[in-house]
Amino acid sequence: MSAPSTVSAIPTVPSAPATPPPTSAVPSQPVGKPAAPARNCANPVFTTSDPDGGWSNGGYYVHKNAWNRSEAGPETLYACAYNNWYVDSTQAKTTSVKTYPNVHKDINDLNGEPFSKYSTITSTFAGRGPGVGIYNVAYDIWLNGVGDGPGVTEVMVWTENVKQVPSGRRTATYSAGGVGYDVWTGRTGYVAFVAQQTQYSGRVDLKAMIAWAIGKGYIPDNPTVNQIGYGIEFCSTGGGSARFTLTDFSVTMK
């Protein structure tokens, strides 16, 4: 593929402390507009430049996750809370994914729980990339396990995309709450919902999205839900320093 290649982020292993047509994914501000006034992480309580550095807070895990260590450039994460942090990253002008700094929730210590157990799986988010280089800001959801392995499915929801292309090919569209998504599939165990217009913040009904994908045959029936994360896949920052800022994240499962 001549377009920028996508290599999915390796999931975070450290644990944090412990159907009808979809109608959700309502953005919290008009499509394409900047997020509401952001909180300011002026006095971080956690800072790391360790490729695998991370911090447990509030039932979530904030992870720098520079998993492609052979190619990744300098990156430092600064956190005030699980839902208030930023990362400064410098990545070369190449197309492979280098890092996936993110915040995530581990379900049952990564062992997961059956999808059918939940009547609700929703999430709020607010994250904004630098607007330069090659990257996507996205949810990374792991079903039937975490990471590479037989039967594992990775579901991504891209809320911002700058010059990046998912794996596979565009096979369908999905719409909910006024937000349209192009759905990419092809690689076994991979589904990506790519927002057709940038969403800097909002609320997504992950239960509805996964149920729709099950109905289309993209995901096996009743998978376990093992991990739900949100962050940025940096491919390139154009060779200079660039910042990703996250100002909201939550997961509701019941």
GUFIRO-898875 format. One record per residue (C-alpha): residue number from 1; x, y, z. Coordinates in pm, whole numbers. Example, Ala and Ser with C-alpha at 12.3 -4.5 7.8 and 13.67 -1.06 7.14 Angstrom:
2
{i=1	x=1230	y=-450	z=780}
{i=2	x=1367	y=-106	z=714}
end
This chain:
254
{i=1	x=0	y=0	z=0}
{i=2	x=138	y=338	z=-98}
{i=3	x=-58	y=516	z=174}
{i=4	x=91	y=543	z=524}
{i=5	x=100	y=201	z=682}
{i=6	x=-85	y=132	z=1004}
{i=7	x=57	y=-101	z=1266}
{i=8	x=-186	y=-133	z=1555}
{i=9	x=-72	y=-24	z=1896}
{i=10	x=43	y=-299	z=2128}
{i=11	x=-200	y=-307	z=2422}
{i=12	x=-99	y=-209	z=2770}
{i=13	x=-49	y=-509	z=2994}
{i=14	x=-14	y=-351	z=3341}
{i=15	x=-353	y=-364	z=3511}
{i=16	x=-521	y=-61	z=3652}
{i=17	x=-650	y=-100	z=4005}
{i=18	x=-895	y=-290	z=3988}
{i=19	x=-2959	y=-536	z=1868}
{i=20	x=-3132	y=-239	z=1749}
{i=21	x=-2988	y=20	z=1511}
{i=22	x=-2734	y=240	z=1691}
{i=23	x=-2840	y=587	z=1803}
{i=24	x=-2541	y=712	z=1998}
{i=25	x=-2197	y=872	z=1961}
{i=26	x=-2325	y=1224	z=2012}
{i=27	x=-2045	y=1483	z=2000}
{i=28	x=-2032	y=1733	z=2283}
{i=29	x=-1972	y=2024	z=2045}
{i=30	x=-2047	y=2098	z=1680}
{i=31	x=-1858	y=1872	z=1442}
{i=32	x=-1519	y=2012	z=1346}
{i=33	x=-1513	y=2277	z=1618}
{i=34	x=-1246	y=2295	z=1890}
{i=35	x=-1321	y=2122	z=2216}
{i=36	x=-1473	y=2314	z=2503}
{i=37	x=-1225	y=2507	z=2720}
{i=38	x=-975	y=2248	z=2838}
{i=39	x=-845	y=2195	z=3185}
{i=40	x=-478	y=2279	z=3219}
{i=41	x=-232	y=2024	z=3356}
{i=42	x=3	y=2293	z=3487}
{i=43	x=144	y=2092	z=3777}
{i=44	x=183	y=1725	z=3676}
{i=45	x=195	y=1470	z=3954}
{i=46	x=334	y=1201	z=3724}
{i=47	x=596	y=1238	z=3451}
{i=48	x=773	y=967	z=3252}
{i=49	x=999	y=932	z=2951}
{i=50	x=1028	y=555	z=2999}
{i=51	x=899	y=380	z=2683}
{i=52	x=679	y=159	z=2901}
{i=53	x=615	y=412	z=3178}
{i=54	x=268	y=428	z=3327}
{i=55	x=56	y=542	z=3619}
{i=56	x=-255	y=398	z=3786}
{i=57	x=-512	y=660	z=3887}
{i=58	x=-884	y=654	z=3952}
{i=59	x=-935	y=300	z=3825}
{i=60	x=-757	y=371	z=3496}
{i=61	x=-401	y=335	z=3368}
{i=62	x=-217	y=614	z=3186}
{i=63	x=53	y=459	z=2968}
{i=64	x=321	y=620	z=2752}
{i=65	x=341	y=300	z=2546}
{i=66	x=626	y=371	z=2302}
{i=67	x=589	y=10	z=2191}
{i=68	x=781	y=40	z=1862}
{i=69	x=1106	y=107	z=2045}
{i=70	x=1336	y=44	z=1750}
{i=71	x=1182	y=339	z=1563}
{i=72	x=1029	y=562	z=1831}
{i=73	x=1181	y=902	z=1900}
{i=74	x=1184	y=1101	z=2228}
{i=75	x=853	y=1131	z=2409}
{i=76	x=752	y=1248	z=2758}
{i=77	x=414	y=1212	z=2926}
{i=78	x=289	y=1458	z=3190}
{i=79	x=-22	y=1366	z=3393}
{i=80	x=-234	y=1548	z=3647}
{i=81	x=-507	y=1282	z=3646}
{i=82	x=-620	y=992	z=3429}
{i=83	x=-847	y=1237	z=3246}
{i=84	x=-607	y=1532	z=3236}
{i=85	x=-266	y=1474	z=3075}
{i=86	x=-53	y=1551	z=2774}
{i=87	x=244	y=1410	z=2588}
{i=88	x=524	y=1584	z=2397}
{i=89	x=656	y=1364	z=2117}
{i=90	x=919	y=1392	z=1845}
{i=91	x=884	y=1137	z=1567}
{i=92	x=1063	y=1106	z=1234}
{i=93	x=907	y=1165	z=893}
{i=94	x=815	y=801	z=835}
{i=95	x=480	y=623	z=817}
{i=96	x=499	y=338	z=1071}
{i=97	x=323	y=374	z=1405}
{i=98	x=581	y=455	z=1676}
{i=99	x=384	y=509	z=1997}
{i=100	x=33	y=494	z=2143}
{i=101	x=23	y=706	z=2459}
{i=102	x=-318	y=634	z=2609}
{i=103	x=-544	y=594	z=2907}
{i=104	x=-730	y=269	z=2943}
{i=105	x=-953	y=56	z=3159}
{i=106	x=-873	y=-311	z=3214}
{i=107	x=-1171	y=-540	z=3262}
{i=108	x=-1133	y=-820	z=3517}
{i=109	x=-752	y=-785	z=3521}
{i=110	x=-748	y=-823	z=3140}
{i=111	x=-932	y=-1157	z=3160}
{i=112	x=-1244	y=-979	z=3039}
{i=113	x=-1616	y=-1028	z=3084}
{i=114	x=-1873	y=-1149	z=2826}
{i=115	x=-2021	y=-876	z=2608}
{i=116	x=-2371	y=-1006	z=2688}
{i=117	x=-2317	y=-920	z=3056}
{i=118	x=-2347	y=-548	z=2983}
{i=119	x=-2655	y=-347	z=2898}
{i=120	x=-2439	y=-34	z=2873}
{i=121	x=-2085	y=30	z=2750}
{i=122	x=-2038	y=399	z=2688}
{i=123	x=-1744	y=637	z=2701}
{i=124	x=-1672	y=1008	z=2701}
{i=125	x=-1357	y=1154	z=2548}
{i=126	x=-1177	y=1478	z=2473}
{i=127	x=-845	y=1457	z=2296}
{i=128	x=-669	y=1674	z=2042}
{i=129	x=-364	y=1606	z=1829}
{i=130	x=-112	y=1864	z=1708}
{i=131	x=-243	y=1889	z=1351}
{i=132	x=99	y=1816	z=1200}
{i=133	x=266	y=1494	z=1090}
{i=134	x=84	y=1162	z=1055}
{i=135	x=-133	y=1029	z=1337}
{i=136	x=-476	y=919	z=1452}
{i=137	x=-650	y=985	z=1782}
{i=138	x=-847	y=673	z=1862}
{i=139	x=-1010	y=426	z=2093}
{i=140	x=-840	y=87	z=2104}
{i=141	x=-1075	y=-185	z=2228}
{i=142	x=-963	y=-545	z=2279}
{i=143	x=-1207	y=-836	z=2262}
{i=144	x=-1148	y=-1207	z=2327}
{i=145	x=-803	y=-1131	z=2465}
{i=146	x=-542	y=-859	z=2441}
{i=147	x=-270	y=-831	z=2177}
{i=148	x=-177	y=-1075	z=1903}
{i=149	x=-327	y=-1418	z=1944}
{i=150	x=-583	y=-1655	z=1794}
{i=151	x=-937	y=-1523	z=1814}
{i=152	x=-844	y=-1177	z=1946}
{i=153	x=-1028	y=-882	z=1790}
{i=154	x=-912	y=-520	z=1796}
{i=155	x=-1182	y=-256	z=1748}
{i=156	x=-1068	y=102	z=1690}
{i=157	x=-1276	y=421	z=1682}
{i=158	x=-1081	y=706	z=1521}
{i=159	x=-1199	y=1048	z=1636}
{i=160	x=-926	y=1253	z=1464}
{i=161	x=-716	y=1154	z=1165}
{i=162	x=-426	y=1337	z=999}
{i=163	x=-291	y=1159	z=689}
{i=164	x=-326	y=809	z=835}
{i=165	x=-493	y=506	z=671}
{i=166	x=-635	y=206	z=860}
{i=167	x=-550	y=-155	z=779}
{i=168	x=-764	y=-340	z=525}
{i=169	x=-1024	y=-165	z=315}
{i=170	x=-1339	y=39	z=361}
{i=171	x=-1627	y=-208	z=363}
{i=172	x=-1923	y=-23	z=518}
{i=173	x=-2046	y=297	z=679}
{i=174	x=-2196	y=348	z=1022}
{i=175	x=-2390	y=646	z=1154}
{i=176	x=-2502	y=738	z=1504}
{i=177	x=-2603	y=1063	z=1670}
{i=178	x=-2520	y=1271	z=1365}
{i=179	x=-2168	y=1128	z=1331}
{i=180	x=-2077	y=920	z=1027}
{i=181	x=-1798	y=663	z=1024}
{i=182	x=-1622	y=475	z=747}
{i=183	x=-1573	y=115	z=861}
{i=184	x=-1249	y=-58	z=763}
{i=185	x=-1196	y=-433	z=783}
{i=186	x=-983	y=-693	z=609}
{i=187	x=-710	y=-799	z=846}
{i=188	x=-841	y=-1086	z=1058}
{i=189	x=-953	y=-959	z=1396}
{i=190	x=-948	y=-587	z=1309}
{i=191	x=-1232	y=-336	z=1274}
{i=192	x=-1183	y=42	z=1254}
{i=193	x=-1461	y=301	z=1274}
{i=194	x=-1310	y=620	z=1125}
{i=195	x=-1508	y=939	z=1189}
{i=196	x=-1579	y=1120	z=862}
{i=197	x=-1531	y=1454	z=1040}
{i=198	x=-1301	y=1527	z=1333}
{i=199	x=-1450	y=1481	z=1680}
{i=200	x=-1241	y=1659	z=1940}
{i=201	x=-1473	y=1552	z=2221}
{i=202	x=-1793	y=1362	z=2270}
{i=203	x=-1965	y=1048	z=2390}
{i=204	x=-1969	y=713	z=2212}
{i=205	x=-2192	y=412	z=2265}
{i=206	x=-1937	y=134	z=2232}
{i=207	x=-2199	y=-132	z=2310}
{i=208	x=-2400	y=-28	z=2002}
{i=209	x=-2093	y=-15	z=1779}
{i=210	x=-1972	y=-359	z=1883}
{i=211	x=-2325	y=-505	z=1852}
{i=212	x=-2352	y=-363	z=1498}
{i=213	x=-2015	y=-515	z=1404}
{i=214	x=-2123	y=-852	z=1547}
{i=215	x=-2437	y=-833	z=1336}
{i=216	x=-2226	y=-768	z=1025}
{i=217	x=-2008	y=-1070	z=1102}
{i=218	x=-1693	y=-865	z=1168}
{i=219	x=-1672	y=-982	z=1531}
{i=220	x=-1759	y=-1325	z=1676}
{i=221	x=-2078	y=-1355	z=1882}
{i=222	x=-2057	y=-1258	z=2249}
{i=223	x=-1684	y=-1183	z=2278}
{i=224	x=-1522	y=-1099	z=2608}
{i=225	x=-1446	y=-730	z=2662}
{i=226	x=-1091	y=-711	z=2795}
{i=227	x=-961	y=-355	z=2760}
{i=228	x=-1090	y=-13	z=2650}
{i=229	x=-839	y=264	z=2585}
{i=230	x=-813	y=605	z=2420}
{i=231	x=-506	y=792	z=2299}
{i=232	x=-299	y=884	z=1995}
{i=233	x=-108	y=667	z=1748}
{i=234	x=192	y=878	z=1647}
{i=235	x=351	y=787	z=1312}
{i=236	x=525	y=1118	z=1255}
{i=237	x=541	y=1466	z=1402}
{i=238	x=724	y=1593	z=1096}
{i=239	x=1055	y=1561	z=1279}
{i=240	x=978	y=1833	z=1534}
{i=241	x=821	y=1828	z=1879}
{i=242	x=441	y=1804	z=1889}
{i=243	x=185	y=1775	z=2168}
{i=244	x=-125	y=1562	z=2223}
{i=245	x=-359	y=1678	z=2500}
{i=246	x=-629	y=1469	z=2668}
{i=247	x=-884	y=1648	z=2887}
{i=248	x=-1162	y=1393	z=2936}
{i=249	x=-1202	y=1016	z=2947}
{i=250	x=-1445	y=784	z=3118}
{i=251	x=-1589	y=438	z=3064}
{i=252	x=-1931	y=331	z=3196}
{i=253	x=-2011	y=-39	z=3199}
{i=254	x=-2318	y=-186	z=3363}
end
